[in-house]
Amino acid sequence: MADIKVTIDGLEVSVPEGTTILKAAEKAGIKIPTLCHHNDLCASGSCRICVVEVEGARTLQASCCYPISSPLIVKTNTAKVRNARSNILQLMLSEHYGDCYTCKRNLNCELQTLAANYGVDSFKFGRSPKIEEKSETPVFGDSDAAIQFEKEKCILCERCVRTCIQLQDIGALGKCGRSNETHITTFGDNPLNEVNCINCGQCVNRCPTGALTERDDTDAVWRAIEDPTKHVVIQTAPAPRAGIGECFGLEPGVALTFQMNTAIRQLGFDRVFDTNFTADLTIIEEGVELIIRLYKALVEKDPSAKVPQFTSCSPGWIKYIEHFYPNMLDHLSSAKSPQQMFGAVIKTYYAKKFNIDPANIVSVALMPCTAKKFECDRPEMRSSGFKDVDYGLTTREMAKMIKEAGMDLPKLAKSDFDDPFGSATGSGVIFAATGGVMEAAIRTVYELVTGKKIEGLFSEANIVPVRGFEGIKYAELPITEVGPVPELIAHLVPNWDWLKGATLKVAIAHGTANAKKILDDIQAGGKFSECHFIEFMACPGGCLGGGGQPIPTTPEIRKQRAKAIYGEDMEYVVRKSHENPAVLNIYKEFLTDGPCGHKSHDLLHTSYTARGKYIK
């Protein structure tokens, strides 16, 4: 398209035809305030806070959805514009319960920031009634749900609705009512845990106020820490390390892994473990399960062995396929997520090894994810005989606890993780990014099958074809030669001859809108039905873009977090899951019948089915 010259506040800028005035202003270095706009979403124009004057136009125009098709003269800071924005802002505030001091988004609220920028020192159109005097309009909040909603703080920007529909293609949220009865709701105004919400929390990350938040479990965790009869341990996932610095004023992309360990110990946790340990364990279990499926499908021609195999690490994705594609559940790996594997291991192997009554262990998981709260509450996640993971904390909740304790996280000394799970690998770290589970799996499965180093195919074991933020990625890996079957899995397959000359076909999708495209393609017998292994993550960007990560999130922020994750991967001496000494040791000491054996299925898998049985 041809470039068009636009004059904005006296500055001339050239932009492609169809560019919005808002984007043109950004290019010119002029900031126009927004609320309903978000870089992840399509334009809406519903809040009107971004209005500008366009020469020749009868009325003010919403800059976020005004496409430029001819040369324009635009003014963004006239008295008419400022008065309009101020009135719009005051109307929003009149409907907003502004209890800022007790709001989770205090000092990180876009509405609050605009009120400060526009010098709001009174309420021109009055104030919303106090919570105890609120209207009887039903709301979909539920005290036990992972996602919480406070209607009084909603400004009807519809970001949550557009996120749920456009970004995730779910539609759990919608707008209902007319005039002053308009409100955001679910189908039938039912609680989120009774509709098709997958608890991904993407709506929370895009809400400009504190209307949508995660369930706060910090008080329960503080009580456990302060209880002398409890042994409180925590596992920390890789994604929070690349994001938590943003809660302390750092730019995105600064990893604080080992400073965070120090902070967590000072909070009073008895042990700090690395979820990367069970990420590596997941790769072994899930990778071996894939090998079993392929053998049964390709050699034994067993129709019960469903291929492609789907990853099962993302609880939002699991809930998505349960809601929308229950007929394809047999394609899911039966392996639990790393969070739940660790919970089971802590209350069995760890408890026995250190002679601790598992009834007195409180297992906490630091995750980038709101759906992890839902996952640890699932009734089937009790294979240890207890609730495997007691509490899931988001990155934001952990930052809150550290601040409550008066610590400045970036300035703390570094410390390592605790044994017996201290050692981890780069493969565990990259679980945080979309494509990371696939890359970790390829590193391991390729070396197990061929007996050769993956570095012979990909420099420094960096499998670039599965990286990046394209919504869907596809890759092929030819297996030209095979080696001996490693001792760890020698009881499962007789040899690798049946794989020689095969081409491993894989795909990656992040965000459930992209997952839907792949699943529909498979059902139609398309390209992805020929894949052997597919990674699905519910959140855009993978875990580093999870619903529990610091707010705001944008494509650029997610890229910077990914850069930190891949940087950490390169710093590890061991970068492949099957070379993790702690993982090999747990098979030697505890899971003695090997990967996908009876004991590992009891603890580390959700069910024991035909897809996991030994090959005779």
N, C-alpha and C positions, 0 to 999 in steps of 0.2 A: 504494500500500500504506500501511496505517496505521503511524504511528511507534510504537515500543516503547521504554519506559524501561528502561535497564540501569544498574546500579550497579557501577562498576569501581573497586576500591580506595577505596571511599567516595565516589567522584564519580559523580553522576548524569548520564547522557547519553541523548538520544533519537535513535534511528536507525530507518530504514525496515526493515520486516520482511524477513528474509533476509540482512541485513548480517552479516558475520562478526564474531566477538568481536575479532579483530585490528583490523579497520577501525573498530569502535566505540572501541577503546582509542586508536587514532590520533586520532580525533575528540576524545577526552577529554584528549589530550596525554600519554598514557602509552605508553612505548615497550616493546614486547614483542619479544624477540630472534627472528630467523628465519634460516633458511638455505635451505630448499627453496622458500620463498615468493618470488615476483617479481611485480611489478605488471603485467608484460606477459603473465603466464601464469595459467592456471586453478589453483585450489588443489590441493595434493597431500597435504599432511599426512604426508609420508614421513620427515622428519627428526625431528619431535617436539620440537624445541628451543623451540617456542613454547607449550608446555603451560601451562595455567592451572587453577586450582581453580574449579569452578562449583558453587555451593551446591545440594545435593541429588543431585549426580552421584557415582557410586561411585568413579570413577577420574578422574585428570587428563585434561583435554581439549585437543586441538590447536586453538588459537585461530584458526589460518588457515583452517580448514575447518569451523568450528562455526557454522552459520547460526542467527541469533537469531529465534525464533518466538514467544517469550513473555518477560515480564519476568524478568531474571536478576540474581543477585548474583555477581560474579566477583572473584576475588583473584588478582593476578598476581605477588605478591612474598612469598609465605609460605615458611617453611622447607621445607615439602614440595615446593613448586615449585622453589625454588633448588637443593635437593638433586637433584631429578630432572633439571633442566637440566645441572647439573654432571656427573652420571653419564653423561647422553647425550653431552655434549661430550667427556668422557674416553674413552668408547667409540669415538667418531669418531677421536679422536687416536691411539688404539691401533692403528687401521687406516691411519693417514695417515703417510706418510714426511715428517716435519717438518723438512726441511732449508731453513729459512726464508731464510737468508742468500743462498743461491744461487737462490732462486725468483724468477721474474719478478713474482710478485704480492706480494713482501715489502712490508709496510707498506700494502698495498692488498688484503688478504685477509680475507674475512669470518670465516673460521674462526680466523685469528690474532687478529683483533679480539675475538672472543668469548672466546678463551682468556685474553686480557689482562683483559677485563672481569670474568671469573669467577675471576681470581687463580690460574690453573693454574700451579703451580710444581713439579709432579712428575707422573709418569705412573702413575695409579692402577691401570690395567689393562695396563701394559706398553707397549711400542712396536713399531711395524711393523719388520720386518727391513730392513737396509740394502738399497739398490738391487741390489748385487751378490749378495744372498741372496734376491732376490724369487722369488715362485712362478712356475711355468711357464705360468700362464694366459695365453693369447695376448692381445696388445693390438693396436690398429689404428693405432698411430703409424707414420710413415714419414718418414725424415730429409729427403726431398725434397718432401714434401707441404706445402701452404700452412698447414694446420692440424696442430698437433702435440698428442699426448696422452701424459700420464704417469700410468699407472694408480695408482701409489703415492700420488698426491696426491688421488685421487678419493674423495669421501665419500658417494657414492651418493645424492645429493640429487635426482638425475634432472632437474635444470633443463635440462641439455643435451638430454635425450631429449624433454622436453615442448616445448622451444623448436623442435626439429627437426620434431616432429609437429604441435603445436598452432599455433605461430606461423607456421611456414614450410610446413607440410603436405608434408614431404619424407619423413621417416622413415628417414634414413640411420643414425641411432643408435637403440639399444635396450638393454634390460637382459636379461642372460642368466645362467643358473645359479641355484643355490639355496644358502641358508645362507651360509657363509663363502666359497663359490665364486661368489657373485653378483658380476657386473661389468658395466660399460658396454661395449658393443661395436658392431660393424657386422655386416651379414649375412656369416656365415662367418668372422668375425674378420679380414676382409680390410682392407688399408690404405684410408684414406679416398679416396685418389686412384684406387681400383679399384672403388668403389661409386658410388651415386648422389648423393654429397655435392656441393653446388654451391660449396663454399668460401666461403660468405657470412660465416662467422665469428660468426653470432648466438649460437651455443653458447658461443663464447669469451667474449662480452660478458656472458653470464649465469652463467658458472661462478663459484661463490663462492671457489674456491681457484685454484691454479695448475695444475690438471690439464689444462686445455685452453688452449693458447696459439697464437700465430702463429709460423711459422718466422722465426727471427731472422736478418736479413741485415745487421745493423749492422757486424759484423766485416769482412765483405766490402767494404762501402762505405768503412770506415776504411782498409782496405788500398789501395783505389783512390785515395783522397784523398792518402795518403802516398807514392804512386808518382809520381815526377816526370815519368815519360813519359806519364802519363794526363791528359787534359783532362776533368775531372769536372763535369758540369752536372746541375742538378736542376730539375724542374718541380713546382710545388706546387698541389694542387687546393684548391678553396675550402672544403670541409668541415673539413679539419684546422684552419684558421684560427679557426673558431668553436668548436673543442673543445679545442685544445692547452692553453689557459689553465687548464683543469681539472687538468692534470697538475702545475701549479705553484701550486695552492691557490686559484685564482680560482673564483668562482661560474660556472655554465654561462651562456653567452650573451655572453661578452666576446671580441671578435675581436682577434687579435694578428697580423694579416697582415704588417704592415711591421716590427714587432719581430722576427718570425720570419725575415724576409729578412736582417736584420742578423746574427742568430744563425747562420744557415746559412752566410753568408760567413765568419764567424769560425771556423766548423768547418773551412773550407778548400775549399769548393766554388768552382770557377772562375766559374760563372755561375748565377744564380738566375732561372728563368723562371716565368711564370704560366700554369698549365694553362687558365686562362680564355681564352687566345688560341686554343687548339685547340677549346675548347668553342664559341667563336664560329664557328670553321671547321667544326665538326660541324654547327651549325645551318644553315650555308649548304649544305653537302653533303647533309645529310639532308632539308632543306627542299626543295631542288631535286629530289632523288630523289622526294619525295612528289609534287611537281608533275608530274614525268615519268610516274609511275605513274598519277596521276589522268587525265592526258591520254590515255594508252594505254588505260586502262580505260573512261573515259567517252566519249571521242571516237572512238578507233580500235577500241573493243570487243575489245581484245586480252585473251584469257583468261589469258595468262601474267603479266599485271600484277596481282599479288595486293594486294587492299585488304581490310581496313585494313593500313596499314604500321605495323610495330612499331619502337619505338626500340631501339637496340643499344649503349647506353652502359654498361650494367651487366653486368660479366662473370659475376656470379652468376646473373643472369636469363638470360644467353645459355646458360650451362651447364644451367640448369633446363629451358629449352625443348628443348635438345638431348637431354636425358635423357627427358623426359616427353611432349613434343609434337613429335617430329621431323617429323611430317607437315605442320607449320605453319611450317617454317623459311623458306619462300619469302616469308612475310609480314615477316620481319626486314629492316630497312634493312641494306644492305651496308656502310654507313659504319662505320668502326672507332670505338672509344671515343676521347675526347679524349686519354687517356694514350697510346694506341698511335699516334694521328695525330702527336702531338708527337714520339714516338720516331723515327718515319720522317722527319719534317721536320728534326730535329736532325742526323741522320746523312747527310742529302742536302743540302738547301737551306742550312742553317746551316754545315755542314762546308765546302761549296764557297765560301760567301760570305766565310768567315774563313780559308780555306786551311788547314783542319785535316784531317789524315788521319782518316777516320771509324773506322778500326781502333783509333785511340788515344783515341776519345771513350768515356767511361763515362757512360751516361745513366741517371739515377736519377729515380724518381717518388715524391713524397710523397703518399700517398693515405689516405682514411679506411677502406680496404677490404682485407680479407685475400684476396679473390678476385682482386685486381689482381696479386698475386704469381703466381697461377696463369696469369692472362691473359698477362703478359709472357713466361712460359715456353712458351706455346703455339708449336709449330713453325712455324705459318703466319705468325707475327708477325715476319717478317724481310724485309719488302719493301725495306728500304734496302740489302740485301745483307749485313747484319749483324743481330745480335739488336737489334731496334729500341729496346727498353727493357731495360737490363741488370738493374736491381734495383727492386723496389717496396718502399717503406718505409711502415709504418703510422704514424698519428699518435703512437701510444705509443712506437714505435721512435725517432722523431725527438725526442720529449721525453727519452728515455733518452740519446741522443747529446748533446743540449744540456746535460743535467745532468752527464754525464761530463766535459764541457768546462768545468764550473764556472760556467756562466752562469745568471743569474736572468732568464728570458725576459721577464716583464712589465716589468722595469726597463730594458730595452735601448732604445737610440735607434731611431727608425724609419728605414727606407730603402726605396727603390723597387725594382721588378723591373728586370732588364737588357733592353736592346734586342738584337736587332731585334724582340723579342716583348713589349716592356714594356707596350704599351697593351692594355687589355682593356675589357670592358663589363660593365654590371650584369647583362646576360643570361647572361654566362659564370658570374658569381658564383652566381646562383640555381639552377644545375645541382645544387647541394648539397642542395636540399630537394625532396621529392616534389612533382611538378607543375612544377618549375623548367624542365626541358627543354621541356615543353609550352608554358609561358608564353613562353620565349625564342623558340620556333618560331613561335608565333602573332604575336608582335611583328614578326618578320621577314616571314613569309609574307603576313600581312595587308597590310603596307605595300608589298611587292613587287607584289602583285596589284592593289590598289586605288589605289596612288599617294597614299594619304592617311595621316595620322598616326594611330597606334593610340590616342593620347590623346583623339581624338574619340569613341572608344567607351568607353575605360577611363581614369579619372582618373589622371594621372601614369604612364600605361602599366602600372599595377598590375592585372593580370588576376586579380582576386580569385576568380572561380568555379573556377579550377584550383588554388587554394591550399588548405591545410588538411590535417588528418591523418585524414580519413575514409578507410577502406580502399580504396574505389573512388569516383572522381569522374567526372562526365559533364558536358559542356558543348557548346553549339551556338553557332556564329558565322555569322550570315547575311552573305552577300556581295552587297550591293544594287547596287553599281556597281564598275566596273573601270577601271584606268588603262592607260597604255602599258607594254609589256614593258621592264624595265630592260636597259640595255646588257649587263650582266654575264651575263644568260641569254637574250639575244635570239636566239641561235643554236639554242635548244632548243624554243621554242614560238612560233608565229606571232602569237598575240594571246591576250587573256584572255576573249574573248567567251563561250567555252564554260563559264566559271565564273560569269558574271553571273546573279544570282538563285539561286545554289546556297547551301546551308547546310553549312558545315564542321562535322562532328560528331567530337568528340574524347573520349577517356577517359584516366584515369590510375589506375594501381594500384601500391601499394607493399606489399612483402612477398609472397612467392610463393604464400601461401595465397589472397590476393586475385587474383593473376595467374591461378591455376587457375580461379577463378570466371568470369573474363572469357573465358578460352580455351574453357572448356566451353560457355559461352553462345554464342560464335561458332560452334562446331561444331554447336550445336543450331539455328543460324539465328536466334538471339535478337537483342535490342536492340543489342548491341555489334557484331554482324556488319554493321550499317549504318554503323559509324564509318569515318572516313577515316584517322585517325592515333591511335595509342594509345601512351602512355608507360608502360613497365614498369620498376620498380626492385626489386631483390631484397630490399633491407633495409627494415624498418619505418622510416618517416620519410624514406626516401631515403638519400643518401650521408651526411648528417649523423648517421644512425643506423647507419653502417657497422660491420662487424665489427672494424675496426682503430681505432675511436675510443676515447677514454678510458672507463674503467670506473669507476663503474657507468653504465648507461643506463636511463632510465625515460621514460614519456610526457612528463612535465614537463620533464626535461632536454632532450629532443629539441625541445620547443617553444621553449625558451630559445635553443638553437642556431639554430633557424630564424629567430627574431627578430633575431639577430645577422646572419644571412645577408641577410635582406631589408633590414636597416638599411644594410649595405654597398652593396647594389644602389642605394639612393637617393642615395648619395654620389658615384656615378660621373657624370661629365659626359655620356659616351656610354653609353647603356643598351640599345642594340640591336646585334645581331651584324653585320648588314649595313652598319653604319656604323663598324665597327672599322677604322681606317686601316691597321693592320698586316696585317689579313686581306685588305683590298683590295689592298695592296701585294704580298702573296705571289702573288696571282692575276696581277698585272701582271708580276712579275719571274720567277716560277717555274712556277706552274700556269697556263701561258699559254693553254691550251685551255679554261679556265673550269671552273666547278663540274661535277662528274660527267663531266669530260672524261677522255681516255685517261690522262693523267699522274696526275690525282687518283685515278683508279680503281686505278692501279698502286700508289700509295703510301698512299692514305687509305681504301681500301675492301678488303673481304676477298675479293671476287671481281668479275669483270666478266661480268655476265649480262644477260639480256634486260631485267631491271628497271632497268638503268642505261644502256642504249644511247641514242644520240642519236635524237631524233624526226626523221624525214625530212620 
